[in-house]
Each structure stands twice: as C-alpha cells, then as structure tokens.
Amino acid sequence: MANELKERPTFDPSKYLTKVNGHDYLEVKWRLLWFRTEHPDGEIETELVEHRDGVAVFRARVRVPGGGSATGWGSESAEDFTDYLEKAETKALGRALAALGYGTQFCPDFEFGAAEQRVVDTPIDGRRLGWRRAESGRVTPRQLEYLRDMARRLGMSEEELEARAQEQFGTTLADLGRQEASALIESLRQRRNVHEAA
C-alpha cells in the first residue's frame, strides 16, 4: 500500500499558474490534467443543453469513482466569441472541476464579481486591458430577447429583470455590455436549475 502511494503521480498546480488581474489563475486545461493525473478513471461528460439565437449553454458533469461529483454550467454567445460553443463547454468543465476542488483556489468563478473578469480558458481580464462597455460592445437584441424569454419562463416580470441587472451590474438592462448580458443569462440559468431541482 505504501508503495502504491509513492508510485502515484502527483500534480503541482503552482507550476502552471498564470496571473490575471494580479491574482493566480489555473487554466481549465491544467485543471483537467490535474484531475486526470489523480483520477485517470474519472468520468467527464459534457452536454450542449441549449443552442439558439447565437447563445450556447453547456452542462459538464465530473465524477470521481467512489467519490464526489460536480456539475458546472457555462454559457457564451456568438457576439462575444467566434468559437462560443467551445468557450461555453470549457467554462462548464472548468466550473465542474473547480467545484470538485481542482483549481477553486485559482479561479474567480466562485468570487463576487467574477462575471466581469471574463476568464474562459484564456486568462484575459477586460478591465486590465482597459475595455469599457462601449468598446466591448453593448448587449445585443438577441441577448435581450433571450434574457426576457428566460425571465418569463422563471415567472419574473420585466421590472424584476431590470432590478437584477441593476443589482448585479449597476446599470439598466438596455445598457448592459455583451459580456455582462452573458453573465446575467448564466445567473438566470442557474436560478432555473435550482427551481427545477426543488
């Protein structure tokens, strides 16, 4: 038994950290390598849950045989990334891995205000690059339509949706940036999942 523990490969995440906005960040590919190093027989499953109007929503499930499991969600839009399908899948996988402890301490997904940092496998912080809402683009008509439709399905009024935008981003729905709209879509998606699970 002692020999088995000595022979088991170890992963040192500190060798793979990148700086994002002055904080350490572990890219999803390294979280995945960490997980596979420790659990080569672990299960990873991703699913495209929804894809319409240029918005993709993925769910990722990660399971440790005989141990824990976690589900992560990720959404992206064609307005933000040309490879938005891949970005949404990567975001979902990264969140599931982080929920199992693979990189949680090195990713902003579980911190207040994380949605504004826009880290989706590539460590880019829009604020560090000096982006402003106008430069990164305003919310698109498709995103607004999608948000309103999603809010209706959750039983939210237009006023409640506006209040949510104000609470999360300090601005009206119409003045959201594209990235903020994507983050709001994702938070509504998570709220819907909680309702469905109850």
Secondary structure in CASP SS format (residue, H / E / C, confidence):
PFRMAT SS
TARGET T0000
AUTHOR 0000-0000-0000
METHOD secondary structure of the structure
MODEL  1
M C 1.00
A H 1.00
N H 1.00
E H 1.00
L H 1.00
K H 1.00
E H 1.00
R C 1.00
P C 1.00
T C 1.00
F C 1.00
D C 1.00
P H 1.00
S H 1.00
K H 1.00
Y H 1.00
L C 1.00
T E 1.00
K E 1.00
V E 1.00
N C 1.00
G C 1.00
H E 1.00
D E 1.00
Y E 1.00
L C 1.00
E C 1.00
V H 1.00
K H 1.00
W H 1.00
R H 1.00
L H 1.00
L H 1.00
W H 1.00
F H 1.00
R H 1.00
T H 1.00
E H 1.00
H C 1.00
P C 1.00
D C 1.00
G C 1.00
E E 1.00
I E 1.00
E E 1.00
T E 1.00
E E 1.00
L E 1.00
V E 1.00
E E 1.00
H E 1.00
R E 1.00
D C 1.00
G C 1.00
V E 1.00
A E 1.00
V E 1.00
F E 1.00
R E 1.00
A E 1.00
R E 1.00
V E 1.00
R E 1.00
V C 1.00
P C 1.00
G C 1.00
G C 1.00
G C 1.00
S E 1.00
A E 1.00
T E 1.00
G E 1.00
W E 1.00
G E 1.00
S E 1.00
E E 1.00
S E 1.00
A C 1.00
E C 1.00
D C 1.00
F C 1.00
T C 1.00
D C 1.00
Y H 1.00
L H 1.00
E H 1.00
K H 1.00
A H 1.00
E H 1.00
T H 1.00
K H 1.00
A H 1.00
L H 1.00
G H 1.00
R H 1.00
A H 1.00
L H 1.00
A H 1.00
A H 1.00
L C 1.00
G C 1.00
Y C 1.00
G C 1.00
T H 1.00
Q H 1.00
F H 1.00
C C 1.00
P H 1.00
D H 1.00
F H 1.00
E C 1.00
F C 1.00
G C 1.00
A H 1.00
A H 1.00
E H 1.00
Q H 1.00
R C 1.00
V C 1.00
V C 1.00
D C 1.00
T C 1.00
P C 1.00
I C 1.00
D C 1.00
G C 1.00
R C 1.00
R C 1.00
L C 1.00
G C 1.00
W C 1.00
R C 1.00
R H 1.00
A H 1.00
E H 1.00
S H 1.00
G C 1.00
R E 1.00
V C 1.00
T C 1.00
P H 1.00
R H 1.00
Q H 1.00
L H 1.00
E H 1.00
Y H 1.00
L H 1.00
R H 1.00
D H 1.00
M H 1.00
A H 1.00
R H 1.00
R H 1.00
L C 1.00
G C 1.00
M C 1.00
S C 1.00
E H 1.00
E H 1.00
E H 1.00
L H 1.00
E H 1.00
A H 1.00
R H 1.00
A H 1.00
Q H 1.00
E H 1.00
Q H 1.00
F H 1.00
G C 1.00
T C 1.00
T C 1.00
L H 1.00
A H 1.00
D H 1.00
L C 1.00
G E 1.00
R H 1.00
Q H 1.00
E H 1.00
A H 1.00
S H 1.00
A H 1.00
L H 1.00
I H 1.00
E H 1.00
S H 1.00
L H 1.00
R H 1.00
Q H 1.00
R H 1.00
R H 1.00
N H 1.00
V H 1.00
H H 1.00
E H 1.00
A H 1.00
A C 1.00
END
